[in-house]
């Protein structure tokens, strides 16, 4: 198929997508029925949006370290999972921010006697249980549990180790008494089938159902029956007599927010689903690991955690991204979009690694290629605001030994008015460089191709000179400058110099036009011209931090986004223009194994980042972003500002500690030696019960 025919098919499919979308969802109007604003009740701790994390399959000591880190950061455990896999204890948990700073505790590896004592002590101290586990390590039965301070003063019940008849009797008793089951645990332990449950006072009279001992088909039937009215809060699977059974709790979904439940997933399948749903705006609230066949499987429940699922253009952008993938065959792509200070869309398409089927997602690292120039412009003006450099200075003021013919200023290297040539002017540069200055030594004897300021000449090499000027002004290598004044300063974790000697499990491979993997070239000679990498998520946040004035002030933004003359619309690292009457600043990039694009509408609060892992082959992130931007402008014109506003920017930039460790760095099966845990492994380290400081007062006087 020729490029022109591909273009025609592309535009035809885009038109079809838009026609279908407009028919189903009028521009600017969400097809989703607005949910009631009533909060989900505190008994099941379900905030509309909260920072969260999850980990799985950690050793006891790994989990203890992670526990300390997250609890001291203000998070608390919501769901604990303990298993013995190949003779070794494995621990996982879901976490969320402790928004009201209530006291809480988590204990595991308790004997029955210890568990009974802890139950009594926690109840007396004013806590209530929200989750419990019964499991074996070796031949010994152990217990784990999570308690929270009972601020609401709700009645609660916990029982374990009941047979089926006992469980049924207690079920009827406590349901009749007005309690709601919030956790069910079942399993074949020490030759007997055991059932356990946690109940809480159903203070808001929620409708709910619980089923156990279901086959896979029976579970599917119940799921279909309840999914439109209820949401799942707990799922359990266990094997009895070689057959797989399931249990679950469904609760009335009074606010209509979305949820997902998946089961019988492999470790990789669970990790992929975790990434997919995190991007879609959901948090993991419950997960299980269980024997299945000859191995283990995972189940999980996710709960809507943002407004991303309700964004009116979500299905349209999904379709546009899919069309782009189908027509071009690009291996992997990530799209990230923000509007009015909120992240409204995150999604990966295809693969970061085709052979190993590692999916692309918003956290996948791609090469930025020449989008690095836009980042370099920001870094330069940040240093000017810090009074470390004046971009009107001659480059020679800061690059010792620079030949006399380099009469350009720092600003002219940023604006591509320096007279420095591009690739056709210089020989190929090979090798690794620790500084921009070292790379500049290979360039500076070559004559300029024009007098500085007389012509616009696009030049990657000019940005190597820019990096050397910044090094001379600050007194540090460009990598250190970038780290200190941009990446770390603004918590842009994945936006960094590409260094493939440092492995990253989320870094994409590079592909040629035939989608064959290619070896990466060394980009260290052109850090600010094309040597950076980032995830779409952090590149998007970079754009958002520009719009809200966090990184640069308005004077610096105006300088950076205003062409210095009429020679070109290129300003200081950015192309400028208008789209449907709105101002646009943008930068595209293309290099081996990458095509990238960042597009910002400063007056409309729109940021669009699209990254891919192939240079050629018909895909066009810039055209895709332009299409999306046009749709967003149209939608904004059809809505009031109140309808399109979502959440304050601060909630987005500091939201989700969603990184967790999922997909876990320690994913079962692991290569650790199999052995029964030692006695030391079965003891919690000091401080494993963490009580937030703010709750000591309620210990004395309950609110």
N, C-alpha and C positions, 0 to 999 in steps of 0.2 A: 504494500500500500504506500503510495507516495505521500510526502508531507502535506501536500495540498488536499489530498483526499482525506487524510487523517483529520486535518483541520475542519473540513466540511462535516465529517461524521461527528466530531467533537461538538461543534456548534449545534448540529441537529439534536444530539442527545441532550445537550444543555437546555435547549428549547423545550424538548419533551419533558425533562425533569421539572423545569420551571412551570410548564403548563399544568402538569399533574399536581405539583405542589400548590399552585395558586388555586386550583380547583378544590383541593382538600383543606388548605389552610390559607385564608386571605392574608395578604401581606400585612405584617404587623399585628396579627391577631392570633393568639395561641389557641390551638385546637384542644388543649387540655383544660378540663373543667377546673376552675379555681378551687383549691382546697380550703376547707374551713381553717380559721386561724387558731382554733383551740389547740393548746399544746398537748402533745401525747402525755399521758399521766406519768408522774414521777416514779410510780412503782416499777416501771420497766425502763426508766432512764433513757429517754429517746429524744434528745434535743434535735431541733431542725437542722442545725449545722454545728459541727464541733471538730476541733483538731483531733486526729486519731492516728494510730499506728497498729501494726500487728506483726508478730513474729511466730515462727513455727520450727519445730524439730531442733531446738537448741539443746545442748547438753545442760546439765544442772548448773555448772559453773558459768557457762555463757549466759544463761537466763538470769542468774543472780547479778551479773554485771549489767545486763541490759535493764533489769528491774531497777537497780540503783540509779542508772542514768535517767530513765523515763520518770520514775517517781519524783526524783528531785527536780525534774523539769516541770512538774505540776500535772502529770498524767496519772491515771489510775487504771488498774486492771478491771476489765468488765467480764471477760470470759477466760477461763484457764483450761488448758488441755494438757494432760500428762499421759504418756504412753511408754510402754517398753517395746522397743523395736530392735530386733537382732540382739537381744540381751542387754540393751543399754537404755537408760532413761532418756526420754526426749520430752521437752517442754515447749509449749507455745501459748500465746495469749493474744487477745485483742485489748487495746488500750484506747482511752479517750481523755481529753482534757478534763481535769477536775474543776469544772467551772464555778462551783460554789464553795470550793476549798473544804469540802467535808472530809472527815476522817474516814479512813478505809484500811483494810488489811487483806493480805493474801498469804496463805500458808499452804504448803503441800508436804507430801511424804509423812503425813501424820498416821500413827497407828490408831486403831479404833478407840482406845482409851484416851489418847491425846486429843482426838477429834471431839469426843464427848466433852472433855474438859474445856477445850477452846470454845465450843458452842455455848456452854454455860457462861463462860467469862465474857464472851462477846455480847451475849444478850444482856447481861447485867450492866456492861459498859455502855449500852445504848446503840449497839450495832444490829443490822439485819443482814441475812445472807442473800446474795443475788446469784451465786453459781457454786456448784460443787461437783466433784469428780470422785469416782471410786475406781481403783485400778490395782493391778498387781505389778510388783517388781520382784523378779525371781518367783518364789513361792509365797511371798508375804503380801497381804492386802494393805493398801494405803488409801489415804483420803486427802483431797485438796479442796480448798474453798476460798471464796471471795466474800468479804463483808463490807458494807458501807455504813456510815453513821446514819441512824434512823431518824433523820431530821423531821420526817413527816409523821413520826410516831405511829407507824402502821403495824398492825399485827402480822406475824409471819410464822411459818412452820417449815421445818426441814426434817426429812427422814431418809434413811438409807437401808439397803440390804433387805428389802421386802420381796416376798414371792408374789406371784401374779394375783392370787386371791387377796392377800393382805393389801397390795397396792390398790386393787379395785375397791376394797372396803374404805380405805383412807381417801381415795378419790371422791367417792360419794359423800363422805362425811364433810370434807373440807369445801367441796363445791357447794354443798347445801348451806354451809356456814358462811358463804359469801367470800371465799378466797379464790384467787387466781393463780394457776400454776405458771411459773415463769422459767422453770428448768426441769428437764426430765433426763435421767441417766439410766441406761440399761446395759447389761452385759452378762456374759457367762463367765463367772468368776469362781475359781476354786471348786469347779464341778457343779455349781448351782447357778440358776438364772436369778439375777438380782435387779431390783428396780429401786430407784431413788427419785426424790422430787423436792423442789423448793416452791413454796407458796407464799403469796403476799395478799394482804387484805385488798379486795377488789373495791376500792373506795369510790371508783367512778362507774361502777356497774357495767364494765365492758363485757360484751359478748365474746366468748372464746370457746375453743374446742381443743382437745388433746386426743391423739390416737397413738397406739403402740402396737408392736408385733404385726406390722403391715408388711406384706410382700412388696416388691418393687412396683408391680401393677396396681396394687391397692393404694400405695402411696401416691402414685401418679393420678389415680382417680380422685383422691381426696384433694390433692393439689389443685386440680382443675375445678373442683367443686367450690373451693374456698377462695381462690386467688383474687376475685373481684371485690370481695367484701372484707376479707381478713388479710393479715400479713403474718408471716412466720417469725417467731422469736427464738425458736430452738429446734434443732434437728439432730437426730441420733441414729446411728446404724450399728448393728451388731449381728454376729453370726451365731446361730443355734443349730446344732445338728447338721452343719454344712450348708444351711440355707441362710440367705441374707434377709434381715428384717430391718424395719425402720420405725422410728417414733418421731413425733413432731407436735409442736404447740402452735396454734394459730390464734391470733388476737384481732379483735375488731380494729380495722384501720381507719380510725375516726377522722384523721386529717387528710387521707387520700394520697399521702406521699408514696413515691415508688419504692419497690423492693424487688430483690431477686433471691432465688434459692437455687443452688446447683448441687448435685451429689454425684458420687461414684467417679470423681475426677482423679486422674493421675497427678503426681506431684507437679509435673510441668503444666498439665491442664489447669490445675488450681492456680499456679503462678500466673499463667496467661490471663485467666479470668480475673484475677486480682488486679492486674495492670489495666485491663480493658475497663473494668467497672470503676476503678479509681479515676481514670480519665473521664468517664461518663458522669462522675459526680456522686458516687456511692461510697460508703464506708463499710468495711467488714465488721459485723456485730457478733457473729457466732460462727465457729468452725469446729469440725470434727475430723479426726484421723481414726480409721478403723480397718481391721482385717477384712480383706475382700479377695476371694479366690486364693491365689498363692501369694498375694502381696498385700498392699495397703491402698486405700483410696481416701479421698477427701470430700467433705461436704462443707458448704458455707452459705451464710445468709448475709446479704448486703442490704443496706438501707440508704435511701436518698439522703444526701448530705449537702446539697447545694441546689441552686436554681438552674444548673446546666441542663438537666433533663427536660426542663420546661422552656428552654430557649426556642422561640417561634421558628427560627431558621435551622434548627438542628437537623431535621430530616433532609432539608434541601442541601445543606453542606455535606451531610453523609453521602448523598447521591452524587454530588459533584466530585467529591473525593474518589468515590468508587469508579465513576466514569473516567477520571484521570488515570487511575490505576489500570483499568481494563484497556483503554485505548493505547496507552504508552507502554504498558508492561513493566513500568519501573518497579524494582524489587520492594522498596520500602519508602514510606513517606509519613511525616507527622504534620498535623495542622493544629495550631493554637490560636485562639481568637479572644480578644477582650473588648468590652464595650462599657463606656461610662464607669470605669474603675472596677469592673467585675470580669472575671474569667468566665466566658459564656460557652466556650467550646474547647475541648481537648480530645484528640483522637489520633491513633496510629493506624496506618494502612499497610498491609503487606509485612515484609520481613526485614529485620536488621541483618539477619544471617539466614540466607535461603536454605542452605544445605541442612543446617541444624534446626530450622523452623523456629528461630528466635524472633518473636514478633516485634514490630515497631510500635512505639507508644510515645506519649508526650515526654518521657524521660530519656528516650534514646538519644545518644550523642551522634550528631552529624557534623561534618565539616561545614563551616560557615562560608568558605571561599571568600569572595570579595565583600560580603556583608561585614567582614572584619574591618573594612575601611570605615563604615559607619560607626562601629564600636571604637575604632581608633580616633575618630573625630570627637566622640564623647570624652574619651580618656584625656585627650589634649586639652579640651576646654575645662575639664574637671581640675587638671593641674594648674590651669591659668586661674581658676577661681581660688585655688589653694595658694596662689602667688608663688608658685614654683617655676613657672615659665611664662613668658609673654610671647604669644604666637606671632606677633608682628616682628619679633627678632629675626635677624638673618640666621639661617641654618648654621653658618660658619661660626657664629658666636658660641655654639654649643657642641660642635663636632671638631675636635682638635685635628689639625692637619688637613682639613678639607681643601682641595685645590681651589685656586682663585676663581675659576670659571663658574663655580657654584654660588651665584649671587642671589639665589632665591631666598625667600623667607620661609619660616616654618608654616605660616598660613598658606603660602602658595603650594607647598607640598601637600597639604591637606585638600586644597581646592583643585588639584591637577592643573595648576597654572605655573608650575615650576620650570618647565622646559625639559624636565627629565623624561626620557623615553620609556617605552613599554617593552614587551618581550622581544620585538623585532630589532631592538637597539642593542640588546645585551646577549651574551652567550648564556647557555644554561648554567644555573648555579647548583652545585651539588655539595653535599656535606652537611654537617650539623654545626649550628652556631649558637653560642651561649649568649651573645649580645647582638643587637642590631648593628652596632658599630663595626663588629667583626665582619658582618656581611657587607657593610657599606664599603669596606676596603676594596672589595672586588668590583665595585661599581663606579667609584668616584673619578677615575681617570677618563672614563668615556665622556666625550663632549656632549653638551646639552643639544637637543634637537631644535630648540627655539629659545629666544630670550625670555627670561622669567616675566610673566604677566602679559605676554603678547599673544599667547595662544592657549586654548584648552587642549590638553593632551592627556588622555586617560593613561595612568601609570601606576602599576602595582609597585614598581621600584621606588617611586617617589615616597611611598609609605615606609620603605626601609630607611630612607633618609629621615623621615619623620620620627621613627622609633629611635634612631641614633641621636637626634636633637633632644628628645625627651630624656634619654639616658644621660646626656651631658648636663642637662639642666637639673635633674634630680640627683644624679650621682649613683644610680642603681641600674642593673640590667633591666631590660624591658619587661621580662617575666616578673621580676620583683615589683616593679612599678604597677603592672597590671593587677597583680595579686593584692597589693596594699591599697590601691586607690580606686579599684573598681570591683573585682570579684569578691573579696572578703568584706570590703566596706559596705557593700549592698547585698550581701548574702546571695550572690548569683552563682550557686555552687558548681554548675556544669559549664558555665561560660568561662573558657580558659584557653591557654595556649595548647595546641595539639601536641601531645607527647605520647606516642604509641609505645614507648618503652615502659610506660606506666599502664598496666592492663586495667580495663574497665569493662565489667560484664555487660554494661548497657551501651557500649560503643558499637556503632554500625560498621559492618564491613563495607568495602568499596567495590563498585561494579562498573564494568565497561558497557558499551552499547549492546553487546550480546548477552548481558547479564552474567558474564563470567567474572568471578572474583579477581581483583587486581591488587597488587602489593602497593602499599601507601608510599608516596614520595615524602621526603623530608621538607617540611614547610618552615623550618626555624629561621630561614633567611628573610622571610616576609611576614613576620608576625602580624603587624597591623594592616598589611596589604592583602592577606589571605591565609593566615596561619592559625586562626582560632577555630574552636569547635564549641558546640553548645547543644543542649536539648531545646526543642521547640518551647517547652514550658519556661525555661529560664530566659530564652531570647524574648519571649512574650513579656515576661516580667520586667526585663530590661526596658522594653518600650513603654510599659505602664509607668515605670519609675521616672522616665523622662516626662511623660505627660502630667504626672502629678507634682512635678517640681522637686522630687526627692534627690535626683542626681545633679541636675543643673538648674540654675535660676533662669528666669524668662529672658534676660538679656543674652545669656549664653546660648539658649535655644534659638533666639532670633538670629544671632550671628551664625550659628551652625547651619540653620535651615534657610539662609538667604544667600543666593549666588552673589559673589563679589563684583560681578560685571555682567555684561550682556553676551559674553562669549559662549556660555552654556548654562543650562538649568542646574548644573552640578554645583552644589555648595561645598560645605566642608565635610566631605565623606558621604554625602547624601544627594540623591536626585530629588528635585522638587518639581511640583506642578499642581494641577487641579484635576478633579474628577467629579463630574456632575455638579460643578460649581463649588466643590469643597476642596480645600487645600490638602495636598498629599506630599509626604516625604517618604522616600523608600530607598532601598538598596538591594540589588540582586547580586548573585554570585554563581560562578560555575568553575569547577576545577575537577581534576581526576576524582571520580567517585562521589561527586556532590553537585547538586544544584540547589540553591538556597534563595530565600527572599524574606525581607521584612518590610512591611507597609504600614504607615501610620497616617491617620487623618487627625491632625492636632486639634482642630476645632470641633470635631465630632466624637472625640473620645474613643476612636477605633484603632486597635492594633491587631495586625494579622501576621503570623509567622508561619512559614511553610519550609520544611527541610526535607531533602531526599538524599538517596545514596547512589545516584548515577548522574553523570554529566549530560550525556546526549541521549537521543532516542525518542524525541517527540513530546516529552512531558514539559510543562511550562508552569512552574510555581507562580511566576509573576502574573500570568494571564488568569490563573485560577484565583489568586488573591484579589485581582482587580474585579473579577466576576462576583466574588463574595462581598467585597467592599461595596460594589454597586447595589447589591441586594440589601445590604445593611443600611445604606443611605436611603434607599426607597422605603424600607420598613420604618426608619426613624422619621421620615417625612409623614408617614401615615399614622404615627402614634404620638401621644403626648409624651413629654419628658418623663412624667411619672410612670408611664407604662413601660418605658424601656429601661428605667433605672433599676438596678438590682441590689447590690450591696456596696457599702463603702469600701474604698480601695484598701484601707488598712486591714480589713477582714480578709481580703484576698492575698495580699502580700505576706501576711503573717499567718495565713490559714494553715491547713493541712500539714501536720507533721506526718504526712501520709507515706513517708519513705519506708517506715517500718523496717523490716528486713525481709520483705516479701516481694518477689520470690526470695525465699530465705537463702542466705549465703550457705546455710547448712541444710541442704535439701536431702531428705531420705531417698534412697539409701546412701549412707555415708561410708567412708573408708576407715573409720575409726575401728579399732579392735573390738570385737564383741566380747562382753564380759558382764557378769552380774555386778551392778553398782556396788561400790564399796560402802561401808558404813558412813564414811565422810560424805559421800555423795547424797546420802539420804538425810543429811542435816542441812537446814537453811543457814546461810552465813549471818553474822550479826546484822541487825537492822533490816531483816527481810520483811518484818511487819513495819510498814511505813504509815505514820499518822500525820496528816497535814497539820502544821502548827496552828492554823486558824481554828481547829476544832477543839482545842483544849478548853476554851470557854464553854461551848455547848456540853462538854462532859459534866460541867458543874450545874449549868442552868440551861435546860433544853429550851429552844425557841418556841 
